[in-house]
Amino acid sequence: MPKSSKKTSVSQTFSSSVLEETNKSLQKIAASLGFIVLQMSPLKDGKNPKKIHFLSKFGFDRNQIAAILDSTPNTISKELSILKSSSGKEGAVTYKSNG
C-alpha cells in the first residue's frame, strides 16, 4: 500500500479551502438571485408567507430564504410547515400566518 505523500496532503488542503471559498461565493450568488427573482415577481410587495412559498418552489432552502427575507430559519421553517399542513388538508396551498 503506497504511503501518502506531502504533495497529496497539500493538494487536499488546497482543494478543501478552494471548495469552501467557492461554496461561500455560490451561497452569496444564490441569495442575490433569490432577491432579484422576488423583486421581479408579482409578490414583491406581498406578505411573507407567499414570498416564502414562492422562494421555496424555486428551490431555495430555509437558510437562504431567511437571508433573502431578513428573517430567521426557524421562522421560515414554521411558515413552511403551516403552508404544507394547510395544502395537505385543502388540496391546494392557502396562505396562513402565525401573527
Secondary structure per residue as TSV (DSSP state, phi and psi in degrees):
chain	resnum	aa	ss	phi	psi
A	1	M	-	360.0	126.4
A	2	P	-	-71.8	146.5
A	3	K	-	-79.1	151.1
A	4	S	-	-75.7	127.9
A	5	S	-	-91.7	165.9
A	6	K	H	-63.1	-35.7
A	7	K	H	-59.8	-44.1
A	8	T	H	-63.3	-44.0
A	9	S	H	-62.5	-43.9
A	10	V	H	-65.5	-43.5
A	11	S	H	-69.1	-31.7
A	12	Q	H	-66.7	-41.7
A	13	T	H	-64.3	-45.1
A	14	F	H	-60.7	-46.9
A	15	S	H	-61.9	-40.1
A	16	S	H	-64.0	-44.5
A	17	S	H	-69.4	-36.3
A	18	V	H	-65.6	-42.6
A	19	L	H	-63.9	-40.2
A	20	E	H	-63.4	-45.9
A	21	E	H	-62.8	-42.6
A	22	T	H	-62.7	-42.3
A	23	N	H	-61.4	-44.1
A	24	K	H	-61.7	-42.3
A	25	S	H	-64.0	-42.3
A	26	L	H	-65.5	-35.2
A	27	Q	H	-65.0	-39.9
A	28	K	H	-65.5	-41.4
A	29	I	H	-63.1	-42.6
A	30	A	H	-61.9	-43.8
A	31	A	H	-64.7	-40.7
A	32	S	H	-64.1	-43.6
A	33	L	H	-62.0	-42.9
A	34	G	H	-60.4	-42.5
A	35	F	H	-63.0	-44.5
A	36	I	H	-63.5	-46.5
A	37	V	H	-60.2	-43.2
A	38	L	H	-64.2	-41.5
A	39	Q	H	-67.0	-27.3
A	40	M	H	-88.2	-9.4
A	41	S	S	-85.5	163.2
A	42	P	T	-68.1	-7.3
A	43	L	T	-91.7	3.9
A	44	K	T	-55.6	-29.3
A	45	D	T	-108.5	14.6
A	46	G	S	-82.7	-177.6
A	47	K	-	-80.0	155.1
A	48	N	H	-58.0	-40.8
A	49	P	H	-57.4	-38.8
A	50	K	H	-68.1	-39.9
A	51	K	H	-64.6	-42.1
A	52	I	H	-61.8	-46.2
A	53	H	H	-62.3	-44.6
A	54	F	H	-58.3	-51.0
A	55	L	H	-66.8	-36.4
A	56	S	H	-62.3	-42.3
A	57	K	H	-65.7	-25.1
A	58	F	T	-80.1	-5.5
A	59	G	T	99.5	6.7
A	60	F	-	-76.6	140.9
A	61	D	-	-86.3	175.1
A	62	R	H	-57.8	-41.2
A	63	N	H	-66.0	-40.4
A	64	Q	H	-67.8	-42.6
A	65	I	H	-62.4	-42.3
A	66	A	H	-60.0	-42.5
A	67	A	H	-65.7	-41.3
A	68	I	H	-66.5	-41.3
A	69	L	H	-94.4	5.3
A	70	D	T	53.9	55.3
A	71	S	-	-131.6	-165.1
A	72	T	-	-114.0	150.7
A	73	P	H	-57.8	-33.3
A	74	N	H	-64.6	-43.6
A	75	T	H	-62.1	-42.7
A	76	I	H	-63.6	-43.2
A	77	S	H	-59.3	-43.6
A	78	K	H	-61.9	-46.2
A	79	E	H	-64.1	-41.6
A	80	L	H	-64.4	-36.8
A	81	S	H	-65.0	-42.2
A	82	I	H	-63.1	-45.0
A	83	L	H	-61.9	-42.0
A	84	K	H	-65.8	-45.2
A	85	S	H	-68.2	-36.6
A	86	S	H	-72.1	-32.5
A	87	S	H	-73.7	-31.0
A	88	G	H	-70.0	-34.4
A	89	K	H	-77.4	-36.5
A	90	E	H	-106.8	-7.7
A	91	G	S	85.2	-9.9
A	92	A	S	-145.2	156.9
A	93	V	-	-74.6	127.9
A	94	T	-	-118.9	155.8
A	95	Y	-	-108.2	104.6
A	96	K	-	-108.2	161.5
A	97	S	-	-137.1	153.4
A	98	N	-	-88.6	37.2
A	99	G	-	162.2	360.0
